Amino acid sequence: MAEKKAFALRLDPALYEAIARLAASDLRSVNAEIEFLLREALKARGVKVEKQPEGEQE
């Protein structure tokens, strides 16, 4: 499995709580929910996200 990029993300507490509620209803972690929402937003804007082949890193 390709390694994921880790970075700090500061969110408004109310935004975090809203994402946490959504994640719980979707049976995802908050991290997975944020990644899902980002992918949806990029797709809506017509930005294609290609997965890196296994073993390749940035």
Secondary structure, 3 states (H helix, E strand, C coil): CCCCCCCCCCCCHHHHHHHHHHHHHCCCCHHHHHHHHHHHHHHHCCCCCCCCCCCCCC
